[in-house]
Structure formats: structure tokens, C-alpha cells
Amino acid sequence: SKPMNVKLTKENLCIASEVLADSSDIQSVSIENMWGNIRSLLVILNADGARKIRAATRSADRHRIGIVIDGELLVAPFVMDTLPDVFHLVLNVPEDELERIASTLISSRTIQ
């Protein structure tokens, strides 16, 4: 594992170098309204990506996964349960940053 700073929380974490999923595993990403003024990224995985993420998170039991965009660890959420093929990623960032993340997620993202 290698230490990385988490951009959105300023934490310093060690993440495994194993890539759990990459851009080829994503079917689509869109910005959605959740409740009130909370916005999220709706991530839809293709069949292969869903299989990989389910296998990786099946026994996660509060482990963290890192979402890396352009070599930068964006966020490392706790996984509370097996992730499905469609999930929301809630990020506390300004709208323009959320749009930037959504637009680059498909082409350059990895989950570790």
C-alpha cells in the first residue's frame, strides 16, 4: 500500500495498489438531486463492474475504498454493505467540482 492524502477530507491514508474497478466498468455517471439541496453522483456499473464491486465489498464490513481520479485520492468512504450495480456517491463539494468529477469519472477513475 502507498500513503495518499484524501483531497476532500485532508486525511492521510494508505490504500492498496490493487485496482478493484476502472473506467471500463462504468456504464454511466450523472448528477442527481437527493434531498433538499444535496447533490450526488449516480454511478451505474456495467455487468463486469458490478460483479467486481460486489465481490470486493461483500465482506467489506466497514472497510474503506478509495476513489482515485487522475492519480488523486478524491474520497475514501466506508463501505457498510455490499455495493450494488447502481449507487450514489455523496460528496460535499461545490457544484462546479461535482460537475468536473462527473465529467472525468468515466475516463480516468479507479476504485482501490
C-alpha positions in Angstrom: 0.0 0.0 0.0 1.0 3.6 -0.5 0.1 6.7 1.6 -2.1 9.3 -0.1 -3.8 12.4 1.1 -7.6 12.3 0.7 -8.5 15.5 -1.2 -11.9 16.2 0.3 -11.1 15.3 3.9 -7.4 16.0 4.2 -6.8 12.6 5.8 -3.6 10.7 5.1 -4.4 7.0 4.3 -2.6 4.1 2.9 -4.5 2.4 0.1 -3.8 -0.9 -1.6 -2.4 -0.7 -5.1 -4.9 -3.3 -6.3 -7.5 -1.7 -8.6 -11.0 -3.0 -7.9 -12.7 -1.3 -10.8 -11.8 1.2 -13.5 -13.4 3.3 -16.2 -14.3 0.3 -18.3 -16.5 -0.9 -15.5 -18.8 2.2 -15.5 -21.9 2.4 -17.7 -22.8 5.9 -16.8 -22.4 8.7 -14.2 -24.9 11.5 -13.7 -25.5 14.3 -11.2 -28.8 13.7 -9.2 -30.8 15.6 -6.5 -31.1 13.5 -3.4 -32.9 15.6 -0.8 -33.1 19.3 -0.2 -30.0 20.8 -1.8 -27.9 17.7 -1.5 -26.5 16.6 -4.9 -24.8 13.3 -5.6 -23.2 11.3 -8.4 -25.3 8.4 -9.5 -22.9 5.7 -10.7 -24.2 2.8 -12.8 -21.8 0.0 -13.3 -21.9 -2.5 -16.2 -22.2 -6.2 -15.5 -18.5 -6.8 -15.2 -18.0 -3.8 -12.9 -20.9 -4.8 -10.7 -19.5 -8.3 -10.3 -16.1 -6.9 -9.3 -17.5 -4.4 -6.9 -19.9 -6.9 -5.3 -17.0 -9.3 -4.8 -14.8 -6.6 -3.4 -17.3 -5.2 -1.0 -19.2 -8.4 0.0 -17.1 -8.8 3.2 -16.0 -5.2 3.5 -17.7 -4.7 6.9 -16.8 -1.0 7.3 -13.6 -1.1 5.3 -12.9 1.8 3.1 -12.5 2.0 -0.7 -10.6 4.8 -2.4 -11.9 6.6 -5.4 -8.9 7.9 -7.4 -9.3 10.4 -10.2 -6.3 11.5 -12.3 -3.9 9.9 -9.7 -5.5 11.9 -6.8 -7.4 10.1 -4.0 -10.7 12.0 -4.0 -12.6 10.3 -1.2 -12.4 7.0 0.7 -15.8 6.2 2.0 -16.6 3.5 4.5 -18.5 0.6 2.8 -21.2 -0.6 5.1 -22.7 -3.3 2.9 -22.2 -4.9 -0.5 -22.3 -2.3 -3.1 -24.9 -2.8 -5.9 -24.5 -2.1 -9.5 -26.2 1.4 -9.0 -25.1 3.6 -6.2 -24.9 7.2 -5.1 -21.7 8.9 -4.2 -22.4 11.9 -2.0 -19.6 14.5 -2.0 -19.6 17.7 -0.1 -18.1 19.8 -2.9 -19.2 22.9 -4.9 -21.4 22.3 -7.9 -18.5 23.1 -10.4 -16.3 20.5 -8.7 -19.1 17.9 -8.8 -19.5 18.5 -12.5 -15.8 18.2 -13.0 -15.7 14.9 -11.1 -18.7 13.6 -13.1 -17.2 14.5 -16.4 -13.8 12.9 -15.6 -15.1 9.9 -13.7 -15.7 7.6 -16.7 -12.4 8.3 -18.4 -9.9 8.3 -15.6 -11.2 6.8 -12.4 -10.2 3.8 -10.4 -11.6 2.3 -7.2 -9.0 0.8 -4.9 
